[in-house]
Amino acid sequence: MFTRPVVLFLIFSFISTFALTNDEKAVQKTIEDETLSFSQNDFDKLSELWVHSPQAYYSISESFKHTEFLGWEAIASYLKEQMENFANPEWKPVKSDYQFRIVGNMAFVTFKENGNPSTRILEKQNNSWKILELSVVQIADPILPEDIAEKNWNIKLTDQSTPVYAMGTLTLNTNVDKIEFESFIKTEFNPIGSICIPGCKYVVIKSDRGKNTDKYLLLTSFESRYVRNLYWPEQNANGSNLFWAIWNASGAFKTVFDKFNSYITGWPEDWTDFIEL
């Protein structure tokens, strides 16, 4: 979360809008209203600010993940899901260094969002500017603590992309109804655990054959060792500042995980990380 003194905010607002044309002001307002609509979980308002076209394009390139959608229907489905899980009225990314090129009913805009290069292409429809393309390239993670960058993982760079699977056996509290627990896992925990942490998925699985039939395991998959180490720098240690920043921003996931913890006796004692060979 970024905060600024009121006086500096007013000065910044004055400078950033000084000498803008009416179209430039309207374009900038559409861009900033779209961000505001997302943070307030107002999909109807956000939808009004996009071009509903098969050519609409959405792209977010992060340090360890790339998200890309073509066509408004795919974009809308993704944004609805993201807003339900991550919308936070306190989330106010800092936008600066706006540059505009407007020709006819099309506008190309570049700016910085929390220091990261961002672009928008907008189309003017019925005297209203709407977003046709949204692209952000995350060149640096402002939340990443310096101590993580200084760690020596003792991992070759060629191994950084190796997927990691971490798992442990779950023990339910004695008073837990298994039917209720499994219903919670199917309808709440697994769906949100699969999408809320970038590059990481949490799911609960159940054995149906073999020596340990009817046992539950918590399975966490990471896209790579890099992602695992980014979130969990050391074995048997607390998560990184980056992990907890994402965790704290996801109110829905925190609520579901708290409920999950009420069903189990504690974190799995046999928790183990595995890598693909």
C-alpha positions as a Markdown table, in Angstrom:
| # | Residue | x | y | z |
|---|---|---|---|---|
| 1 | Met | 0.0 | 0.0 | 0.0 |
| 2 | Phe | 1.3 | 3.4 | -1.0 |
| 3 | Thr | 0.4 | 6.6 | 0.9 |
| 4 | Arg | 1.4 | 10.2 | 0.3 |
| 5 | Pro | 0.8 | 13.4 | 2.3 |
| 6 | Val | -2.2 | 15.3 | 1.1 |
| 7 | Val | -0.2 | 18.4 | 0.1 |
| 8 | Leu | 2.2 | 16.4 | -2.1 |
| 9 | Phe | -0.8 | 14.6 | -3.7 |
| 10 | Leu | -2.4 | 17.9 | -4.6 |
| 11 | Ile | 0.8 | 19.3 | -6.1 |
| 12 | Phe | 1.4 | 16.1 | -8.1 |
| 13 | Ser | -2.2 | 16.2 | -9.4 |
| 14 | Phe | -1.8 | 19.8 | -10.5 |
| 15 | Ile | 1.5 | 19.1 | -12.3 |
| 16 | Ser | 0.3 | 15.9 | -13.9 |
| 17 | Thr | -2.8 | 17.6 | -15.4 |
| 18 | Phe | -1.3 | 21.0 | -16.3 |
| 19 | Ala | -1.5 | 21.8 | -20.0 |
| 20 | Leu | -3.3 | 18.6 | -20.9 |
| 21 | Thr | -5.8 | 18.8 | -23.7 |
| 22 | Asn | -9.4 | 17.8 | -23.0 |
| 23 | Asp | -8.9 | 14.5 | -24.8 |
| 24 | Glu | -5.7 | 13.8 | -22.8 |
| 25 | Lys | -7.5 | 14.5 | -19.5 |
| 26 | Ala | -10.4 | 12.2 | -20.5 |
| 27 | Val | -8.0 | 9.4 | -21.5 |
| 28 | Gln | -6.1 | 9.7 | -18.2 |
| 29 | Lys | -9.4 | 9.7 | -16.3 |
| 30 | Thr | -10.5 | 6.5 | -18.0 |
| 31 | Ile | -7.2 | 4.8 | -17.1 |
| 32 | Glu | -7.3 | 5.8 | -13.5 |
| 33 | Asp | -11.1 | 5.1 | -13.2 |
| 34 | Glu | -10.4 | 1.5 | -14.4 |
| 35 | Thr | -7.8 | 1.0 | -11.6 |
| 36 | Leu | -10.2 | 2.5 | -9.1 |
| 37 | Ser | -13.1 | 0.2 | -10.3 |
| 38 | Phe | -10.8 | -2.8 | -9.8 |
| 39 | Ser | -9.8 | -1.9 | -6.3 |
| 40 | Gln | -13.4 | -1.3 | -5.3 |
| 41 | Asn | -14.6 | -4.6 | -6.9 |
| 42 | Asp | -17.0 | -2.7 | -9.2 |
| 43 | Phe | -17.0 | -4.8 | -12.3 |
| 44 | Asp | -20.0 | -3.0 | -13.9 |
| 45 | Lys | -18.1 | 0.3 | -13.8 |
| 46 | Leu | -14.9 | -1.4 | -15.0 |
| 47 | Ser | -16.7 | -3.0 | -17.9 |
| 48 | Glu | -18.0 | 0.3 | -19.1 |
| 49 | Leu | -14.4 | 1.5 | -19.5 |
| 50 | Trp | -13.3 | -1.3 | -21.8 |
| 51 | Val | -14.0 | -1.9 | -25.5 |
| 52 | His | -16.1 | -5.1 | -25.8 |
| 53 | Ser | -14.3 | -6.5 | -28.8 |
| 54 | Pro | -12.5 | -9.7 | -29.9 |
| 55 | Gln | -9.4 | -7.4 | -30.4 |
| 56 | Ala | -9.3 | -6.3 | -26.8 |
| 57 | Tyr | -5.9 | -7.3 | -25.3 |
| 58 | Tyr | -4.7 | -7.7 | -21.7 |
| 59 | Ser | -1.0 | -8.5 | -20.8 |
| 60 | Ile | 0.8 | -8.5 | -17.4 |
| 61 | Ser | 4.5 | -9.5 | -17.5 |
| 62 | Glu | 5.9 | -10.2 | -14.0 |
| 63 | Ser | 9.3 | -11.4 | -13.0 |
| 64 | Phe | 8.2 | -15.0 | -12.8 |
| 65 | Lys | 4.8 | -15.1 | -14.7 |
| 66 | His | 3.2 | -13.8 | -17.8 |
| 67 | Thr | -0.6 | -13.4 | -18.0 |
| 68 | Glu | -2.2 | -12.7 | -21.4 |
| 69 | Phe | -5.7 | -12.6 | -22.7 |
| 70 | Leu | -7.2 | -11.7 | -26.1 |
| 71 | Gly | -10.8 | -10.7 | -26.5 |
| 72 | Trp | -13.1 | -9.0 | -24.1 |
| 73 | Glu | -14.9 | -12.2 | -23.0 |
| 74 | Ala | -11.7 | -13.8 | -21.8 |
| 75 | Ile | -10.5 | -10.6 | -20.2 |
| 76 | Ala | -13.8 | -10.0 | -18.4 |
| 77 | Ser | -13.8 | -13.6 | -17.0 |
| 78 | Tyr | -10.2 | -13.2 | -15.7 |
| 79 | Leu | -10.8 | -9.7 | -14.2 |
| 80 | Lys | -14.0 | -10.8 | -12.4 |
| 81 | Glu | -12.1 | -13.7 | -10.8 |
| 82 | Gln | -9.2 | -11.4 | -9.8 |
| 83 | Met | -11.5 | -8.7 | -8.4 |
| 84 | Glu | -13.4 | -11.2 | -6.2 |
| 85 | Asn | -10.1 | -12.4 | -4.7 |
| 86 | Phe | -7.9 | -9.3 | -4.7 |
| 87 | Ala | -10.0 | -6.2 | -4.7 |
| 88 | Asn | -8.9 | -3.8 | -2.0 |
| 89 | Pro | -10.0 | -0.2 | -1.6 |
| 90 | Glu | -6.6 | 0.6 | 0.0 |
| 91 | Trp | -4.7 | -0.4 | -3.2 |
| 92 | Lys | -3.7 | 2.8 | -4.9 |
| 93 | Pro | -0.8 | 2.3 | -7.4 |
| 94 | Val | 1.1 | 5.4 | -8.2 |
| 95 | Lys | 0.9 | 6.4 | -11.8 |
| 96 | Ser | 3.3 | 9.0 | -13.2 |
| 97 | Asp | 5.1 | 10.2 | -16.4 |
| 98 | Tyr | 2.1 | 10.1 | -18.7 |
| 99 | Gln | 2.9 | 10.5 | -22.4 |
| 100 | Phe | 0.0 | 10.7 | -24.9 |
| 101 | Arg | -0.3 | 10.3 | -28.7 |
| 102 | Ile | -3.9 | 10.8 | -29.9 |
| 103 | Val | -4.9 | 10.5 | -33.5 |
| 104 | Gly | -8.5 | 10.7 | -34.4 |
| 105 | Asn | -10.5 | 8.2 | -32.2 |
| 106 | Met | -7.4 | 6.3 | -31.1 |
| 107 | Ala | -5.0 | 7.1 | -28.2 |
| 108 | Phe | -1.7 | 5.5 | -27.3 |
| 109 | Val | -0.5 | 6.2 | -23.7 |
| 110 | Thr | 2.6 | 5.3 | -21.8 |
| 111 | Phe | 3.2 | 5.9 | -18.1 |
| 112 | Lys | 4.9 | 4.4 | -15.0 |
| 113 | Glu | 2.8 | 2.4 | -12.5 |
| 114 | Asn | 4.7 | 1.9 | -9.3 |
| 115 | Gly | 7.8 | 2.5 | -11.4 |
| 116 | Asn | 6.9 | -0.2 | -13.9 |
| 117 | Pro | 6.4 | 0.6 | -17.7 |
| 118 | Ser | 2.7 | 0.5 | -18.6 |
| 119 | Thr | 0.9 | 1.2 | -21.9 |
| 120 | Arg | -2.8 | 1.6 | -22.8 |
| 121 | Ile | -4.4 | 1.9 | -26.2 |
| 122 | Leu | -7.9 | 3.5 | -26.1 |
| 123 | Glu | -10.6 | 4.0 | -28.6 |
| 124 | Lys | -13.2 | 6.8 | -28.5 |
| 125 | Gln | -16.7 | 5.5 | -28.8 |
| 126 | Asn | -19.7 | 7.8 | -28.5 |
| 127 | Asn | -17.5 | 10.6 | -27.1 |
| 128 | Ser | -16.2 | 8.3 | -24.4 |
| 129 | Trp | -12.6 | 6.9 | -24.2 |
| 130 | Lys | -12.5 | 3.1 | -23.6 |
| 131 | Ile | -9.5 | 0.8 | -23.1 |
| 132 | Leu | -8.7 | -1.5 | -26.0 |
| 133 | Glu | -5.3 | -2.7 | -24.7 |
| 134 | Leu | -3.7 | -2.9 | -21.3 |
| 135 | Ser | 0.0 | -3.9 | -20.9 |
| 136 | Val | 2.2 | -3.8 | -17.9 |
| 137 | Val | 5.8 | -5.0 | -17.6 |
| 138 | Gln | 7.0 | -5.5 | -14.1 |
| 139 | Ile | 10.8 | -4.8 | -14.2 |
| 140 | Ala | 11.3 | -4.8 | -10.5 |
| 141 | Asp | 9.2 | -5.9 | -7.5 |
| 142 | Pro | 9.0 | -3.0 | -5.1 |
| 143 | Ile | 8.0 | -5.3 | -2.2 |
| 144 | Leu | 10.9 | -7.7 | -2.6 |
| 145 | Pro | 13.1 | -7.2 | 0.5 |
| 146 | Glu | 16.8 | -6.8 | -0.1 |
| 147 | Asp | 17.7 | -9.8 | 2.1 |
| 148 | Ile | 16.1 | -12.1 | -0.4 |
| 149 | Ala | 18.2 | -10.8 | -3.3 |
| 150 | Glu | 21.3 | -11.3 | -1.2 |
| 151 | Lys | 20.6 | -14.9 | -0.4 |
| 152 | Asn | 22.8 | -17.6 | -2.0 |
| 153 | Trp | 20.4 | -20.4 | -2.9 |
| 154 | Asn | 23.2 | -22.8 | -4.0 |
| 155 | Ile | 21.1 | -23.5 | -7.1 |
| 156 | Lys | 22.5 | -23.3 | -10.7 |
| 157 | Leu | 20.8 | -20.8 | -12.9 |
| 158 | Thr | 19.8 | -23.6 | -15.3 |
| 159 | Asp | 17.8 | -25.2 | -12.4 |
| 160 | Gln | 15.8 | -22.1 | -11.6 |
| 161 | Ser | 12.9 | -23.2 | -13.8 |
| 162 | Thr | 12.5 | -26.6 | -12.2 |
| 163 | Pro | 8.9 | -27.0 | -10.8 |
| 164 | Val | 8.6 | -27.7 | -7.1 |
| 165 | Tyr | 5.9 | -29.8 | -5.4 |
| 166 | Ala | 5.6 | -29.5 | -1.6 |
| 167 | Met | 3.3 | -31.7 | 0.4 |
| 168 | Gly | 2.4 | -33.0 | 3.8 |
| 169 | Thr | -0.2 | -35.2 | 5.6 |
| 170 | Leu | -3.1 | -33.4 | 7.2 |
| 171 | Thr | -4.6 | -34.6 | 10.5 |
| 172 | Leu | -8.1 | -33.5 | 11.2 |
| 173 | Asn | -9.4 | -32.4 | 14.6 |
| 174 | Thr | -11.4 | -35.2 | 16.3 |
| 175 | Asn | -14.7 | -33.4 | 16.1 |
| 176 | Val | -14.5 | -32.6 | 12.4 |
| 177 | Asp | -17.2 | -34.0 | 10.1 |
| 178 | Lys | -15.4 | -35.4 | 7.0 |
| 179 | Ile | -18.3 | -34.8 | 4.7 |
| 180 | Glu | -18.4 | -31.2 | 5.8 |
| 181 | Phe | -14.6 | -30.9 | 5.5 |
| 182 | Glu | -14.5 | -32.4 | 1.9 |
| 183 | Ser | -17.4 | -30.1 | 0.9 |
| 184 | Phe | -15.4 | -27.1 | 2.1 |
| 185 | Ile | -12.3 | -28.2 | 0.2 |
| 186 | Lys | -14.2 | -28.8 | -3.0 |
| 187 | Thr | -16.2 | -25.6 | -3.0 |
| 188 | Glu | -14.0 | -23.1 | -1.2 |
| 189 | Phe | -10.4 | -24.0 | -0.5 |
| 190 | Asn | -9.2 | -25.7 | -3.7 |
| 191 | Pro | -10.9 | -23.2 | -6.1 |
| 192 | Ile | -9.3 | -20.1 | -4.4 |
| 193 | Gly | -6.1 | -21.9 | -3.5 |
| 194 | Ser | -5.4 | -22.5 | -7.2 |
| 195 | Ile | -5.5 | -18.8 | -8.2 |
| 196 | Cys | -4.7 | -16.5 | -5.4 |
| 197 | Ile | -0.9 | -16.6 | -5.1 |
| 198 | Pro | 1.0 | -15.9 | -8.4 |
| 199 | Gly | 3.0 | -18.9 | -9.6 |
| 200 | Cys | 1.8 | -21.1 | -6.7 |
| 201 | Lys | -1.2 | -23.4 | -6.2 |
| 202 | Tyr | -2.6 | -24.9 | -3.0 |
| 203 | Val | -4.9 | -27.9 | -3.2 |
| 204 | Val | -6.0 | -30.7 | -0.8 |
| 205 | Ile | -6.0 | -34.2 | -2.2 |
| 206 | Lys | -7.3 | -37.5 | -0.8 |
| 207 | Ser | -5.9 | -41.0 | -1.3 |
| 208 | Asp | -8.4 | -43.6 | -2.6 |
| 209 | Arg | -6.2 | -46.7 | -2.9 |
| 210 | Gly | -3.2 | -48.2 | -1.2 |
| 211 | Lys | -1.7 | -48.3 | 2.3 |
| 212 | Asn | -2.9 | -44.8 | 3.3 |
| 213 | Thr | -6.4 | -44.9 | 1.9 |
| 214 | Asp | -8.6 | -41.9 | 3.0 |
| 215 | Lys | -5.7 | -39.8 | 4.1 |
| 216 | Tyr | -5.6 | -36.1 | 3.2 |
| 217 | Leu | -2.5 | -34.2 | 1.8 |
| 218 | Leu | -2.0 | -30.6 | 1.3 |
| 219 | Leu | -0.2 | -30.2 | -2.0 |
| 220 | Thr | 1.5 | -26.9 | -3.0 |
| 221 | Ser | 3.0 | -26.6 | -6.4 |
| 222 | Phe | 5.4 | -23.8 | -7.5 |
| 223 | Glu | 6.0 | -22.9 | -11.1 |
| 224 | Ser | 9.8 | -23.0 | -10.4 |
| 225 | Arg | 12.4 | -23.1 | -7.7 |
| 226 | Tyr | 12.8 | -19.4 | -8.3 |
| 227 | Val | 9.2 | -18.8 | -7.3 |
| 228 | Arg | 9.5 | -21.1 | -4.3 |
| 229 | Asn | 12.6 | -19.4 | -3.1 |
| 230 | Leu | 11.1 | -16.0 | -3.7 |
| 231 | Tyr | 8.2 | -16.8 | -1.3 |
| 232 | Trp | 10.0 | -19.1 | 1.1 |
| 233 | Pro | 13.7 | -18.2 | 1.1 |
| 234 | Glu | 14.9 | -20.8 | 3.6 |
| 235 | Gln | 13.8 | -24.2 | 4.9 |
| 236 | Asn | 11.8 | -24.2 | 8.1 |
| 237 | Ala | 11.6 | -20.4 | 8.0 |
| 238 | Asn | 8.8 | -17.8 | 7.8 |
| 239 | Gly | 7.7 | -16.6 | 4.4 |
| 240 | Ser | 9.3 | -13.6 | 2.7 |
| 241 | Asn | 8.0 | -10.1 | 2.9 |
| 242 | Leu | 6.8 | -10.5 | -0.7 |
| 243 | Phe | 4.7 | -13.5 | 0.2 |
| 244 | Trp | 3.1 | -11.9 | 3.2 |
| 245 | Ala | 2.4 | -8.7 | 1.3 |
| 246 | Ile | 0.5 | -10.8 | -1.3 |
| 247 | Trp | -1.2 | -12.8 | 1.4 |
| 248 | Asn | -2.4 | -9.7 | 3.3 |
| 249 | Ala | -3.7 | -8.2 | 0.1 |
| 250 | Ser | -5.9 | -11.2 | -0.5 |
| 251 | Gly | -8.7 | -10.9 | 2.1 |
| 252 | Ala | -10.7 | -13.8 | 0.5 |
| 253 | Phe | -7.8 | -16.2 | 0.7 |
| 254 | Lys | -6.9 | -15.3 | 4.2 |
| 255 | Thr | -10.5 | -16.0 | 5.3 |
| 256 | Val | -10.7 | -19.3 | 3.6 |
| 257 | Phe | -7.3 | -20.4 | 5.0 |
| 258 | Asp | -8.3 | -19.4 | 8.5 |
| 259 | Lys | -11.3 | -21.7 | 8.1 |
| 260 | Phe | -9.1 | -24.4 | 6.7 |
| 261 | Asn | -6.9 | -24.2 | 9.8 |
| 262 | Ser | -9.9 | -24.7 | 12.1 |
| 263 | Tyr | -10.3 | -28.2 | 10.6 |
| 264 | Ile | -6.8 | -29.4 | 11.2 |
| 265 | Thr | -4.5 | -30.0 | 14.2 |
| 266 | Gly | -1.6 | -28.0 | 12.8 |
| 267 | Trp | 0.8 | -27.7 | 9.9 |
| 268 | Pro | 1.9 | -31.1 | 8.5 |
| 269 | Glu | 4.9 | -32.5 | 10.4 |
| 270 | Asp | 6.1 | -34.4 | 7.3 |
| 271 | Trp | 6.1 | -31.4 | 5.0 |
| 272 | Thr | 8.6 | -32.0 | 2.2 |
| 273 | Asp | 9.5 | -30.3 | -1.1 |
| 274 | Phe | 10.1 | -32.3 | -4.2 |
| 275 | Ile | 11.5 | -31.3 | -7.6 |
| 276 | Glu | 11.2 | -32.7 | -11.1 |
| 277 | Leu | 14.3 | -34.5 | -12.3 |
